[in-house]
Structures are given as structure tokens and as C-alpha cells.
Amino acid sequence: MFKKLQRLDYWIAVPFAVLSLLGIVMVFSATQNAYLAPVMSFAKQAIFVIVGWAAAFMTFKINRNALRSPALLNILLFGTTILMVIARLAPAVNGAHGWINLGQVTLQPVELAKIMLILYFAHWFTVYPWKPGKGLGGFVRTWVQPGRPAKLLWPIAILVLTLIMPDLGNLFITVSVLILMVLASGVKPKANLILVVIFFLMLAFLPQIISALDLKESSSYAVRRLSNFVDPWYNMDQSRQLLYSYYAISHGGLFGVGLGNSLIKPYLPESNTDFIMAVATEELGAVLVVVVLGLMMLLIGRLVVLGIRQKSQYNRLFLYGLAGLLTMQSFVNLGGVLGLLPITGVVFPFISGGGSSFVFFSAAVGYALNIAAQNVQPTRPSPQDDAARRELKH
């Protein structure tokens, strides 16, 4: 056990630990208002961090081949799907389903689903790789061989359930990560370009589509959130979260007003989860945001570097998938806080309050540390490189 700990990747472990501790502090501060008890929130978040670190340690020590078992993956996906069905049938929270009430805590199965889909498709693209020379059509045909479509039943069910929650934010994140894994699995550059262009065109023209369809008066909760993003001043009562977020960021300035001194957090209904970065910016300023983003970029960058170094397709795709998940999760949360994206109820990784996201993301980070701890042989230069260097010296 201690021998493996000696190979702990500190470029992953340290940012993860620092972000976790910052999360405890910010949750405590963000809940000092008339609606939430700060001591209780602090204790709960501290417990979530301890449980998350324990989950990370377990996945750090686990045999990596165990999670590659098709039978185990199918069982876990089936269990995740059942949990999502239960969450969909549970009472709605703020206009959307997706939470299972367990008394003092709630479980959000979609957070588990995102990790499970990364594991599943890392295995899928390893078993059914794209074969060079057959074009995009050949890649698609690998998905429709006899018996293979049935293996996609649970992933498709999870995506459909995420859609009908409705949880468009997590659906957007999940689909984005899966597209990234497709791009990293060996598809030709032309196919990569087509997929990337389609993705960004959909994102770029989303406001125009909503405006053209005149959906501002829609009765749909999800559609109203999209329309409020396009024009937050049209219905200020419905878009007050975004407007108060603007006020908090503006009030904080560069160095903030001091920890616990936020004036805006009593008016933000989700001050300790969705809008915790707005509270953090008001209290500790833009400097803290730069520090948090720097730590997150360090963690994500390390995952990408490790992915590049992997000889195993499975390990590489998992690391890319986790890096993509952390990137998109951070991007969607901050985009909602800054008004660059619709508010979707997505939490900021490791900083926002809540147990489901923290524990499952921590377990994924532990698995990434497990991969990083393996003995990776350094890449040796080719004989041609050695000859070129000798010639250059002479």
C-alpha cells in the first residue's frame, strides 16, 4: 500500500485537496444567510469531503482491470439507470426532477451517470476501435454490428432520462464529453472537424434559435431558463438569480469585501451550490477566482498530459474523458454565473456544496491517480534522433 502511495501524482492530488478545502470554507461562508444554517452546512460539507477522499483512496487502490469487466460495467449502468428512474419519479425541486431524498442528504444519480458513461465508452472504444482507412462510415458501422446496438441500451436510456428530468445542463456536459471521447478514439481529422463545427454552431446559434421561436412566454421550466439567458431583463423576476449574480461580482471587485461579508448571498436561492462562485467573487474578489481556475487548469492539464503518455487506449480515453468532464462542468457553471450560458443548476467541481458531485468526482480523480501510479516506461528516442543529435554536436 505504502509503495503505491510513493508513486502518488502530486500534480493531481494537491490541486484536488486544495480545491476540496476551499470548498468547505466557501460553503460555510455562502450559507451565512437567513435561509441556511452555516454550521450544519459546514459539517455536512466536511463529511462529504471525508467520504470523497475515502472514495478516492478506494479507487486509487482498486485493481484497474476490475472496472473493465463488461459484466460489472453493465450491472453498474443498470443500477445507475434504476436510480435515475427513481429520481425522475421523485418530486420536482425548482422545476426539475433528478434528486432522491435520503433524509439529511439527497442523491443526484446523474453525477454518477457521467462517470459511468466515461468508464463505459473508454471500454467500448477500446474493444471496438475505429480502424484507419475505412472513413467515418466504417467508424459508424462498428456501432451497428449484430449484438452491439443492444449494448448501447443503458447509455441511451441514461441520456434520455437526463433529457426528461429535465436536466439540460448535465445533458449538454455529458454529450460534450462523449463527443470528445469520439474525437480522441482515432477518428480521421476530417470527421473531427465536422463534429467540432456542428457542436460549436449549435452553441453559437442557440440565442438566435430561442429568439426566433419566441419562447419567452413558454410554460416549460427549461425553456424559460433559456429565454431568460437570451434576455434577462425581459422578466426580471424569473431571471433575478442571474441579475443578483451580476451584482455580487461587481460588488466584489478585485479583492472582495472579506470572507463572510457578502451582501448579495441572501438573495441568491442557491448561494452554496450553483452560485457559489458569485459569492466567492464578492467576498474574496477576482483574485480567488483566478486561483481556483489556476488549480483546476493544473489538474485538468495534468490529466491531459498523462493521457498523452498512456499506451493503453482505455486509460487514455478515461483520462481525456475526466479532463473533459471537469472542463465542461466548470465552463457551464461559470458560464451561468457570468450570463454567458443559460443557468442550468450545474455545480462547480469540488467547490460547490453537495455530496453527490463531490463524492463521485473524487472517486474518478482517485482512479486517475491509480492510472498515474502505474509504472510507465519513458519514451525512448529513436536511433535516427540519436544520430541527428550526434551529427549536430559535431
ABEGO torsion letter per residue (X at the ends): XAAAAAABBAAAAAAAAAAAAAAAAAAAAAABBAABBAAAAAAAAAAAAAAAAAAAAAAAABBAAAAABAAAAAAAAAAAAAAAAAAAABBBBGGBBGBBBAEABBBBAAAAAAAAAAAAAAAAAAABBBBBGAEAAAAAAAAABBGAAAAAAAAAAAAAAAAAOBBAAAAAAAAAAAAAAAAAAGBBAAAAAAAAAAAAAAAAAAAAAAAAAGAAABABAAAAAAAAAABAAABAAAAAAAAAAAAAAAAAEAAEAEBGABAAAAABABAABAAAAAAAAAAAEAAAAAAAAAAAAAAAAAAAAAAAABABAAAAAAAAAAAAAAAAAAAAAAAAAAGABBBAGBBBBGABBEAAAAAAAAAAAAAAAAAAABBBBBBBBBAAAAAAAAAAAX
